[in-house]
Amino acid sequence: MVRLTKVSLSARILLFVFLPLWGLSAASISIGTYYLADLQTSKLKGDLKLIARAIDVPIGEAIRKGDIETVQRTLDAIFDLGQVYGASVYNQDGQRIAAAGIAKRSNKYSPIALELLEVGRDANVYQRQAGKQVYSHFLPITDKRGQISSLVEITRRASDFSSSMSTLSHSAWTVWGVIGLLTLIIVYLGHYRAAGRDVAQLTSTMAKIGQGQLGLRASDSNTYELSSIALALNRMLDDIALAQEKILAHQEYETKLNLRLERNERMATLGRFVGGVAHELGAPLNVIDGRARRLSRFIDKNSALHELTSIRGQVKRLTRIVRQLLDFSRNSNQKEKVLILDLVVHARESLNHEQMEPSPLITINVPNHLSVFVDPDLFELALINLLRNASQAAQENVFVGYGESHDYWWITISDDGQRIPIDMDLSQLLEPFFTTKPKGQGTGLGLAIVNNIVNDHHGELMLRRSEQGGLIVTLQFSKEQWV
């Protein structure tokens, strides 16, 4: 199938709408001028007939009286009207007795004249006179007895008819051309105002979107069809944007899930190793602590007791490290329905029993009616580690807060301690054995343990610097854990 070359909408309107209408109007003009020309010709012929009828009576009377001079004046009068080429009167023998303008001397041998003399009716005929084509109207003149006594012939140039038709046709086609040109301009400008401008704006918008301006949308149009196209385009772009958001969210979720799986595998391996080491260290440390305690009962020297006390202090430190190692390697066993506030309060009480020296004020602002499904032991362990770190870093205050959104709830623990260096990557604090404390005062497992517990509960641990100094730790979980 042959396809037409692509053309603009305005060109197609001109091709399929304007040109057919223009051609139809041309056919109408052609048919109209044909009928008008026929009417004009009939009118001109009728004028000759009326002139002939007007002079019928006066010429007949003058001929009956033999007044040829009156006949001549009558013919001169109608010739002076300017509508006839010639006028003449012939007797029964066909001889001219009076004439005005161009006329033949004799109609004796004219077939139409002879026929009129016999029939006695008007007649018309095209013939040549003085080398020119003329139209002649013949009128018989009768005497008192009703006999044809003479014949009047009035002629008009045949070119008068064609000239009239030519003038009429020329005027009609001139008007047709002017109207066609005006219609063309109106169609072109009307198309531009009605559709062309909006189409150009729509294609410009689509081009910009194709160049990467995905947030751009097509403006509405006053034309229903173009408005529907713009609406459909905007709806398609919104659907594409939504689909891309879903794809990006899914990719981000898969990335986080893969990272979590990799981290869990790494932590599981490290946890098994650490658990094994902790168990191996636990038994010898218990033996050392027991023997040192037993020796301290039998030794009275202060120096020896001091050394044994020092040994027991180091053993306690190693025991605490082993306990943290075991906590690091633990997994969530079972979840129970507990109040969030109870977990926070128990963690604070456990920390108060653990610390011998004065600790900063811990302010708790958590609702007392919210319950969640968590492993209470591990979750409390996470809160204890966070409160311990905050208390050790704080100058005067530690604040425990709560917040929620449509899909998530979270607990924040912040302190008013010294600012963390701006060039430090806070994610390093989550790495096992990384610590900012002086050597010998921290294992670097506290936040790593908390991070493992949060991951086991499908949550997220977030760190950020506080404007008042210190660190803000946020534990965020899905509201699916609410009960």
SESE-112671 format. One record per residue (C-alpha): y, z, x; residue number from 1. Coordinates in steps of 0.25 Angstrom, whole numbers, plus 2048, in hexadecimal, padded with zeros to 3 digits. Example, Ala and Ser with C-alpha at 12.3 -4.5 7.8 and 13.67 -1.06 7.14 Angstrom:
SESE-112671
+-----+-----+-----+-------+
!  c2 !  c3 !  c1 ! fivex !
+-----+-----+-----+-------+
! 7EE ! 81F ! 831 !     1 !
! 7FC ! 81D ! 837 !     2 !
+-----+-----+-----+-------+
//
This chain:
SESE-112671
+-----+-----+-----+-------+
!  c2 !  c3 !  c1 ! fivex !
+-----+-----+-----+-------+
! 800 ! 800 ! 800 !     1 !
! 80D ! 7FC ! 806 !     2 !
! 817 ! 807 ! 807 !     3 !
! 826 ! 806 ! 807 !     4 !
! 82E ! 80A ! 813 !     5 !
! 834 ! 818 ! 811 !     6 !
! 842 ! 817 ! 80C !     7 !
! 84C ! 822 ! 807 !     8 !
! 84D ! 827 ! 7F9 !     9 !
! 85A ! 821 ! 7F7 !    10 !
! 855 ! 813 ! 7FB !    11 !
! 849 ! 815 ! 7F2 !    12 !
! 852 ! 818 ! 7E7 !    13 !
! 85A ! 80C ! 7EA !    14 !
! 84E ! 804 ! 7EB !    15 !
! 846 ! 809 ! 7DF !    16 !
! 851 ! 80D ! 7D5 !    17 !
! 85F ! 806 ! 7D9 !    18 !
! 85A ! 7F8 ! 7DC !    19 !
! 851 ! 7F7 ! 7D0 !    20 !
! 85C ! 7FB ! 7C7 !    21 !
! 866 ! 7F2 ! 7CF !    22 !
! 85C ! 7E6 ! 7CD !    23 !
! 85B ! 7EA ! 7BE !    24 !
! 86A ! 7EA ! 7BD !    25 !
! 86B ! 7DC ! 7C4 !    26 !
! 861 ! 7D6 ! 7BA !    27 !
! 869 ! 7DC ! 7AF !    28 !
! 876 ! 7D6 ! 7B4 !    29 !
! 86F ! 7C9 ! 7B6 !    30 !
! 86A ! 7C8 ! 7A8 !    31 !
! 877 ! 7CE ! 7A2 !    32 !
! 87F ! 7C3 ! 7AA !    33 !
! 876 ! 7B8 ! 7A5 !    34 !
! 878 ! 7BC ! 796 !    35 !
! 887 ! 7BF ! 798 !    36 !
! 888 ! 7B1 ! 79F !    37 !
! 881 ! 7AB ! 793 !    38 !
! 88B ! 7B3 ! 789 !    39 !
! 897 ! 7AE ! 792 !    40 !
! 892 ! 7A0 ! 791 !    41 !
! 890 ! 7A1 ! 782 !    42 !
! 89E ! 7A7 ! 781 !    43 !
! 8A5 ! 79C ! 789 !    44 !
! 89D ! 791 ! 780 !    45 !
! 8A1 ! 799 ! 774 !    46 !
! 8B0 ! 798 ! 779 !    47 !
! 8AF ! 789 ! 779 !    48 !
! 8A9 ! 789 ! 76C !    49 !
! 8B4 ! 792 ! 766 !    50 !
! 8BF ! 789 ! 76C !    51 !
! 8B8 ! 77D ! 766 !    52 !
! 8B8 ! 783 ! 759 !    53 !
! 8C6 ! 787 ! 75A !    54 !
! 8CB ! 779 ! 75C !    55 !
! 8C1 ! 773 ! 752 !    56 !
! 8CB ! 773 ! 746 !    57 !
! 8D8 ! 770 ! 74D !    58 !
! 8D2 ! 764 ! 754 !    59 !
! 8CB ! 75F ! 748 !    60 !
! 8D8 ! 75F ! 740 !    61 !
! 8E0 ! 758 ! 74B !    62 !
! 8D5 ! 74D ! 74C !    63 !
! 8D5 ! 74B ! 73D !    64 !
! 8E4 ! 749 ! 73D !    65 !
! 8E3 ! 741 ! 74A !    66 !
! 8EC ! 74B ! 751 !    67 !
! 8E6 ! 749 ! 760 !    68 !
! 8F2 ! 751 ! 765 !    69 !
! 8EE ! 75D ! 75E !    70 !
! 8E0 ! 75B ! 763 !    71 !
! 8E5 ! 75A ! 771 !    72 !
! 8ED ! 767 ! 770 !    73 !
! 8E2 ! 76E ! 76B !    74 !
! 8D9 ! 76A ! 776 !    75 !
! 8E4 ! 76E ! 780 !    76 !
! 8E5 ! 77B ! 77A !    77 !
! 8D7 ! 77F ! 77C !    78 !
! 8D7 ! 779 ! 78A !    79 !
! 8E2 ! 782 ! 78E !    80 !
! 8DA ! 78E ! 78A !    81 !
! 8D3 ! 78C ! 797 !    82 !
! 8C5 ! 78E ! 792 !    83 !
! 8C1 ! 77F ! 790 !    84 !
! 8BF ! 775 ! 79B !    85 !
! 8C2 ! 769 ! 791 !    86 !
! 8C4 ! 766 ! 782 !    87 !
! 8C4 ! 758 ! 77C !    88 !
! 8C2 ! 752 ! 76E !    89 !
! 8BA ! 745 ! 76C !    90 !
! 8BA ! 73C ! 760 !    91 !
! 8AD ! 736 ! 759 !    92 !
! 8AC ! 72C ! 763 !    93 !
! 8AC ! 736 ! 76F !    94 !
! 8BA ! 732 ! 774 !    95 !
! 8C3 ! 73D ! 778 !    96 !
! 8CF ! 73F ! 770 !    97 !
! 8D5 ! 74B ! 776 !    98 !
! 8D1 ! 754 ! 782 !    99 !
! 8D6 ! 760 ! 78B !   100 !
! 8D1 ! 763 ! 798 !   101 !
! 8C5 ! 75C ! 79E !   102 !
! 8BE ! 753 ! 793 !   103 !
! 8B6 ! 746 ! 792 !   104 !
! 8BC ! 73A ! 78D !   105 !
! 8B1 ! 736 ! 784 !   106 !
! 8A5 ! 73D ! 77E !   107 !
! 89F ! 730 ! 778 !   108 !
! 893 ! 731 ! 780 !   109 !
! 891 ! 740 ! 780 !   110 !
! 883 ! 743 ! 779 !   111 !
! 888 ! 751 ! 775 !   112 !
! 895 ! 74B ! 76F !   113 !
! 88D ! 740 ! 767 !   114 !
! 883 ! 74B ! 762 !   115 !
! 88F ! 754 ! 75D !   116 !
! 895 ! 748 ! 756 !   117 !
! 888 ! 746 ! 74F !   118 !
! 884 ! 755 ! 74D !   119 !
! 892 ! 75B ! 74B !   120 !
! 890 ! 769 ! 751 !   121 !
! 895 ! 770 ! 75E !   122 !
! 88E ! 76D ! 76B !   123 !
! 88F ! 772 ! 779 !   124 !
! 88B ! 76B ! 786 !   125 !
! 88C ! 76C ! 795 !   126 !
! 891 ! 75F ! 79B !   127 !
! 899 ! 75A ! 7A7 !   128 !
! 8A8 ! 756 ! 7A6 !   129 !
! 8B0 ! 751 ! 7B1 !   130 !
! 8A5 ! 755 ! 7BB !   131 !
! 8A4 ! 763 ! 7B6 !   132 !
! 89A ! 76A ! 7AD !   133 !
! 8A0 ! 76F ! 7A0 !   134 !
! 89C ! 775 ! 793 !   135 !
! 8A0 ! 76D ! 787 !   136 !
! 8A1 ! 772 ! 778 !   137 !
! 8A2 ! 767 ! 76E !   138 !
! 8A8 ! 769 ! 760 !   139 !
! 8A7 ! 75E ! 755 !   140 !
! 8B4 ! 75C ! 74D !   141 !
! 8B2 ! 757 ! 73E !   142 !
! 8BC ! 750 ! 735 !   143 !
! 8BE ! 752 ! 726 !   144 !
! 8B1 ! 74C ! 722 !   145 !
! 8A9 ! 754 ! 72C !   146 !
! 8A7 ! 749 ! 735 !   147 !
! 8A8 ! 74B ! 744 !   148 !
! 8B4 ! 745 ! 749 !   149 !
! 8B6 ! 74A ! 757 !   150 !
! 8B0 ! 753 ! 761 !   151 !
! 8B6 ! 75E ! 769 !   152 !
! 8B1 ! 762 ! 777 !   153 !
! 8B5 ! 76E ! 77F !   154 !
! 8B0 ! 770 ! 78D !   155 !
! 8AF ! 77B ! 797 !   156 !
! 8AB ! 77C ! 7A5 !   157 !
! 89C ! 77F ! 7A7 !   158 !
! 8A0 ! 787 ! 7B3 !   159 !
! 8A8 ! 791 ! 7AA !   160 !
! 89B ! 796 ! 7A4 !   161 !
! 895 ! 798 ! 7B2 !   162 !
! 8A2 ! 79E ! 7B8 !   163 !
! 8A2 ! 7A8 ! 7AC !   164 !
! 893 ! 7AB ! 7AF !   165 !
! 896 ! 7AC ! 7BE !   166 !
! 8A2 ! 7B6 ! 7BC !   167 !
! 89A ! 7BE ! 7B2 !   168 !
! 88E ! 7BE ! 7BC !   169 !
! 896 ! 7C2 ! 7C8 !   170 !
! 89D ! 7CD ! 7C1 !   171 !
! 890 ! 7D3 ! 7BC !   172 !
! 889 ! 7D2 ! 7C9 !   173 !
! 895 ! 7D8 ! 7D0 !   174 !
! 895 ! 7E4 ! 7C6 !   175 !
! 886 ! 7E5 ! 7C9 !   176 !
! 888 ! 7E6 ! 7D8 !   177 !
! 893 ! 7F0 ! 7D7 !   178 !
! 88B ! 7F9 ! 7CD !   179 !
! 87F ! 7F7 ! 7D6 !   180 !
! 887 ! 7FC ! 7E2 !   181 !
! 88D ! 808 ! 7DB !   182 !
! 87F ! 80B ! 7D6 !   183 !
! 879 ! 80A ! 7E4 !   184 !
! 884 ! 814 ! 7E9 !   185 !
! 882 ! 81D ! 7DD !   186 !
! 873 ! 81D ! 7DF !   187 !
! 874 ! 820 ! 7EE !   188 !
! 87E ! 82B ! 7ED !   189 !
! 877 ! 831 ! 7E1 !   190 !
! 86A ! 831 ! 7E8 !   191 !
! 871 ! 838 ! 7F4 !   192 !
! 877 ! 843 ! 7EB !   193 !
! 86B ! 845 ! 7E2 !   194 !
! 860 ! 844 ! 7ED !   195 !
! 863 ! 83E ! 7FA !   196 !
! 86C ! 84A ! 7FF !   197 !
! 861 ! 854 ! 7FB !   198 !
! 856 ! 84C ! 801 !   199 !
! 85D ! 84B ! 80E !   200 !
! 860 ! 85A ! 80E !   201 !
! 851 ! 85C ! 80B !   202 !
! 84C ! 853 ! 816 !   203 !
! 856 ! 85A ! 820 !   204 !
! 850 ! 867 ! 81C !   205 !
! 842 ! 863 ! 81E !   206 !
! 846 ! 85D ! 82B !   207 !
! 84C ! 86A ! 830 !   208 !
! 83F ! 871 ! 82B !   209 !
! 837 ! 868 ! 833 !   210 !
! 83F ! 86B ! 83F !   211 !
! 83B ! 87A ! 83E !   212 !
! 845 ! 880 ! 834 !   213 !
! 83A ! 885 ! 82B !   214 !
! 843 ! 88F ! 824 !   215 !
! 84B ! 884 ! 81E !   216 !
! 84A ! 881 ! 810 !   217 !
! 84E ! 875 ! 807 !   218 !
! 85A ! 877 ! 7FF !   219 !
! 859 ! 875 ! 7F0 !   220 !
! 85D ! 868 ! 7E9 !   221 !
! 864 ! 864 ! 7DC !   222 !
! 859 ! 85A ! 7DA !   223 !
! 84D ! 85F ! 7D3 !   224 !
! 843 ! 856 ! 7DB !   225 !
! 84A ! 859 ! 7E9 !   226 !
! 84B ! 868 ! 7E5 !   227 !
! 83C ! 868 ! 7E2 !   228 !
! 839 ! 862 ! 7F0 !   229 !
! 842 ! 86C ! 7F7 !   230 !
! 83B ! 877 ! 7EF !   231 !
! 82D ! 872 ! 7F3 !   232 !
! 831 ! 870 ! 801 !   233 !
! 837 ! 87F ! 802 !   234 !
! 82A ! 884 ! 7FB !   235 !
! 822 ! 87C ! 805 !   236 !
! 82A ! 882 ! 811 !   237 !
! 829 ! 890 ! 80B !   238 !
! 81A ! 88E ! 80A !   239 !
! 819 ! 889 ! 818 !   240 !
! 822 ! 895 ! 81D !   241 !
! 819 ! 89F ! 816 !   242 !
! 80C ! 898 ! 81B !   243 !
! 812 ! 899 ! 829 !   244 !
! 815 ! 8A7 ! 827 !   245 !
! 807 ! 8AA ! 823 !   246 !
! 801 ! 8A2 ! 82E !   247 !
! 80A ! 8AA ! 838 !   248 !
! 807 ! 8B7 ! 832 !   249 !
! 7F8 ! 8B4 ! 832 !   250 !
! 7F9 ! 8B0 ! 841 !   251 !
! 801 ! 8BC ! 844 !   252 !
! 7F6 ! 8C4 ! 83D !   253 !
! 7EB ! 8BD ! 844 !   254 !
! 7F3 ! 8BF ! 851 !   255 !
! 7F4 ! 8CE ! 84F !   256 !
! 7E6 ! 8CF ! 84A !   257 !
! 7E1 ! 8C8 ! 857 !   258 !
! 7EA ! 8D1 ! 85F !   259 !
! 7E5 ! 8DD ! 858 !   260 !
! 7D6 ! 8D9 ! 859 !   261 !
! 7D8 ! 8D6 ! 868 !   262 !
! 7DF ! 8E4 ! 86A !   263 !
! 7D5 ! 8EB ! 862 !   264 !
! 7CA ! 8E5 ! 86A !   265 !
! 7D1 ! 8E8 ! 877 !   266 !
! 7D4 ! 8F6 ! 872 !   267 !
! 7C6 ! 8F8 ! 86D !   268 !
! 7C1 ! 8F4 ! 87B !   269 !
! 7CB ! 8FD ! 882 !   270 !
! 7C8 ! 908 ! 877 !   271 !
! 7B9 ! 908 ! 87A !   272 !
! 7BC ! 909 ! 889 !   273 !
! 7C6 ! 914 ! 887 !   274 !
! 7BC ! 91B ! 87E !   275 !
! 7B1 ! 91B ! 888 !   276 !
! 7BA ! 91F ! 893 !   277 !
! 7C0 ! 92B ! 88B !   278 !
! 7B2 ! 92F ! 887 !   279 !
! 7AD ! 92F ! 896 !   280 !
! 7BA ! 937 ! 89A !   281 !
! 7B9 ! 941 ! 88E !   282 !
! 7AC ! 948 ! 893 !   283 !
! 7B0 ! 94A ! 8A2 !   284 !
! 7BE ! 94F ! 89D !   285 !
! 7B8 ! 959 ! 894 !   286 !
! 7AF ! 95E ! 89F !   287 !
! 7BB ! 95F ! 8A8 !   288 !
! 7C3 ! 967 ! 89E !   289 !
! 7B8 ! 970 ! 89B !   290 !
! 7B5 ! 973 ! 8A9 !   291 !
! 7C4 ! 975 ! 8AC !   292 !
! 7C5 ! 97F ! 8A1 !   293 !
! 7B9 ! 987 ! 8A5 !   294 !
! 7BE ! 988 ! 8B4 !   295 !
! 7CB ! 98D ! 8AF !   296 !
! 7C4 ! 999 ! 8A9 !   297 !
! 7BF ! 99D ! 8B6 !   298 !
! 7CA ! 99A ! 8BF !   299 !
! 7D6 ! 9A4 ! 8C0 !   300 !
! 7DF ! 99E ! 8CB !   301 !
! 7EB ! 998 ! 8C5 !   302 !
! 7EB ! 98B ! 8CE !   303 !
! 7DC ! 988 ! 8CA !   304 !
! 7E0 ! 98A ! 8BB !   305 !
! 7EC ! 981 ! 8BC !   306 !
! 7E3 ! 976 ! 8C2 !   307 !
! 7D8 ! 978 ! 8B7 !   308 !
! 7E3 ! 978 ! 8AC !   309 !
! 7E9 ! 96B ! 8B3 !   310 !
! 7DB ! 965 ! 8B2 !   311 !
! 7D9 ! 968 ! 8A4 !   312 !
! 7E7 ! 963 ! 8A1 !   313 !
! 7E3 ! 955 ! 8A7 !   314 !
! 7D6 ! 956 ! 8A0 !   315 !
! 7DD ! 958 ! 893 !   316 !
! 7E6 ! 94C ! 896 !   317 !
! 7DA ! 943 ! 899 !   318 !
! 7D3 ! 948 ! 88C !   319 !
! 7E0 ! 944 ! 884 !   320 !
! 7DF ! 936 ! 88B !   321 !
! 7D1 ! 935 ! 887 !   322 !
! 7D4 ! 939 ! 879 !   323 !
! 7DE ! 92E ! 878 !   324 !
! 7D4 ! 924 ! 87E !   325 !
! 7CA ! 928 ! 873 !   326 !
! 7D5 ! 927 ! 869 !   327 !
! 7D9 ! 919 ! 86E !   328 !
! 7CA ! 915 ! 86D !   329 !
! 7C8 ! 91A ! 85F !   330 !
! 7C8 ! 911 ! 853 !   331 !
! 7CB ! 914 ! 844 !   332 !
! 7BE ! 919 ! 83D !   333 !
! 7C2 ! 91C ! 82F !   334 !
! 7CF ! 91B ! 827 !   335 !
! 7D3 ! 926 ! 81C !   336 !
! 7DE ! 927 ! 812 !   337 !
! 7E9 ! 930 ! 818 !   338 !
! 7F8 ! 933 ! 816 !   339 !
! 801 ! 92D ! 821 !   340 !
! 809 ! 93A ! 821 !   341 !
! 7FD ! 942 ! 824 !   342 !
! 7F9 ! 93A ! 830 !   343 !
! 807 ! 93B ! 836 !   344 !
! 808 ! 94A ! 834 !   345 !
! 7FA ! 94D ! 83A !   346 !
! 7FE ! 944 ! 846 !   347 !
! 80B ! 94D ! 848 !   348 !
! 803 ! 95A ! 846 !   349 !
! 7F9 ! 955 ! 850 !   350 !
! 804 ! 951 ! 85A !   351 !
! 80B ! 95F ! 858 !   352 !
! 7FE ! 966 ! 85C !   353 !
! 7FC ! 95D ! 868 !   354 !
! 809 ! 95F ! 86E !   355 !
! 80D ! 96C ! 874 !   356 !
! 81B ! 969 ! 878 !   357 !
! 826 ! 968 ! 86D !   358 !
! 826 ! 95A ! 867 !   359 !
! 831 ! 952 ! 860 !   360 !
! 833 ! 952 ! 851 !   361 !
! 82A ! 949 ! 849 !   362 !
! 830 ! 944 ! 83C !   363 !
! 827 ! 93E ! 832 !   364 !
! 82B ! 935 ! 827 !   365 !
! 81F ! 930 ! 820 !   366 !
! 81C ! 930 ! 811 !   367 !
! 812 ! 93A ! 80D !   368 !
! 80A ! 932 ! 802 !   369 !
! 805 ! 926 ! 80A !   370 !
! 7F7 ! 925 ! 80D !   371 !
! 7F0 ! 91B ! 816 !   372 !
! 7E1 ! 917 ! 81B !   373 !
! 7E1 ! 91A ! 82A !   374 !
! 7D8 ! 921 ! 834 !   375 !
! 7DF ! 92E ! 833 !   376 !
! 7DB ! 933 ! 841 !   377 !
! 7DF ! 927 ! 848 !   378 !
! 7EC ! 925 ! 840 !   379 !
! 7EF ! 933 ! 843 !   380 !
! 7EC ! 931 ! 852 !   381 !
! 7F5 ! 925 ! 852 !   382 !
! 801 ! 92E ! 84C !   383 !
! 7FE ! 939 ! 856 !   384 !
! 7FF ! 92F ! 862 !   385 !
! 80C ! 929 ! 85C !   386 !
! 812 ! 937 ! 859 !   387 !
! 80E ! 93C ! 867 !   388 !
! 815 ! 930 ! 86E !   389 !
! 821 ! 931 ! 866 !   390 !
! 822 ! 940 ! 868 !   391 !
! 821 ! 93F ! 877 !   392 !
! 82B ! 934 ! 877 !   393 !
! 835 ! 93A ! 86D !   394 !
! 841 ! 943 ! 871 !   395 !
! 842 ! 94A ! 863 !   396 !
! 83D ! 943 ! 857 !   397 !
! 831 ! 93B ! 853 !   398 !
! 831 ! 934 ! 846 !   399 !
! 826 ! 92F ! 83D !   400 !
! 829 ! 925 ! 832 !   401 !
! 823 ! 91D ! 827 !   402 !
! 826 ! 90F ! 822 !   403 !
! 820 ! 904 ! 819 !   404 !
! 822 ! 8F6 ! 814 !   405 !
! 81B ! 8EE ! 80A !   406 !
! 80F ! 8EC ! 812 !   407 !
! 810 ! 8F6 ! 81D !   408 !
! 812 ! 905 ! 820 !   409 !
! 815 ! 90B ! 82E !   410 !
! 817 ! 918 ! 835 !   411 !
! 822 ! 919 ! 840 !   412 !
! 823 ! 923 ! 84B !   413 !
! 82F ! 923 ! 853 !   414 !
! 835 ! 92D ! 85E !   415 !
! 843 ! 92F ! 864 !   416 !
! 83E ! 92E ! 872 !   417 !
! 844 ! 925 ! 87E !   418 !
! 845 ! 916 ! 87C !   419 !
! 839 ! 90E ! 881 !   420 !
! 83E ! 904 ! 88B !   421 !
! 843 ! 8F7 ! 885 !   422 !
! 83B ! 8EF ! 88F !   423 !
! 82E ! 8F5 ! 88B !   424 !
! 824 ! 8EE ! 882 !   425 !
! 821 ! 8F8 ! 877 !   426 !
! 813 ! 8F1 ! 875 !   427 !
! 80F ! 8F6 ! 882 !   428 !
! 80F ! 904 ! 87C !   429 !
! 803 ! 900 ! 874 !   430 !
! 7FA ! 8FD ! 880 !   431 !
! 7F0 ! 907 ! 884 !   432 !
! 7F4 ! 910 ! 890 !   433 !
! 802 ! 90B ! 890 !   434 !
! 80C ! 917 ! 890 !   435 !
! 81B ! 919 ! 893 !   436 !
! 818 ! 928 ! 896 !   437 !
! 818 ! 92D ! 8A4 !   438 !
! 80B ! 92D ! 8AB !   439 !
! 801 ! 937 ! 8A7 !   440 !
! 808 ! 93A ! 89A !   441 !
! 802 ! 92F ! 891 !   442 !
! 7F6 ! 926 ! 890 !   443 !
! 7FC ! 91A ! 889 !   444 !
! 7F2 ! 91B ! 87E !   445 !
! 7FA ! 921 ! 872 !   446 !
! 800 ! 914 ! 86C !   447 !
! 7F4 ! 90C ! 870 !   448 !
! 7EB ! 916 ! 867 !   449 !
! 7F5 ! 915 ! 85C !   450 !
! 7F5 ! 906 ! 85D !   451 !
! 7E6 ! 906 ! 85C !   452 !
! 7E6 ! 90F ! 850 !   453 !
! 7F1 ! 907 ! 849 !   454 !
! 7E9 ! 8FA ! 84C !   455 !
! 7DD ! 900 ! 846 !   456 !
! 7E4 ! 903 ! 839 !   457 !
! 7EA ! 8F4 ! 839 !   458 !
! 7F8 ! 8F9 ! 83B !   459 !
! 802 ! 8F5 ! 846 !   460 !
! 809 ! 8FE ! 850 !   461 !
! 818 ! 8FA ! 853 !   462 !
! 821 ! 900 ! 85E !   463 !
! 830 ! 8FF ! 85F !   464 !
! 83C ! 905 ! 866 !   465 !
! 844 ! 90F ! 85D !   466 !
! 853 ! 90E ! 85D !   467 !
! 854 ! 91D ! 85F !   468 !
! 84B ! 91C ! 86B !   469 !
! 83C ! 91E ! 86C !   470 !
! 831 ! 916 ! 866 !   471 !
! 82E ! 913 ! 857 !   472 !
! 81F ! 911 ! 854 !   473 !
! 81B ! 90A ! 847 !   474 !
! 80D ! 90A ! 841 !   475 !
! 80C ! 900 ! 836 !   476 !
! 801 ! 8FE ! 82C !   477 !
! 7FE ! 8F5 ! 820 !   478 !
! 7FF ! 8FC ! 813 !   479 !
! 7F1 ! 8F8 ! 810 !   480 !
! 7EE ! 905 ! 816 !   481 !
! 7F5 ! 90D ! 80B !   482 !
! 7ED ! 914 ! 801 !   483 !
+-----+-----+-----+-------+
//
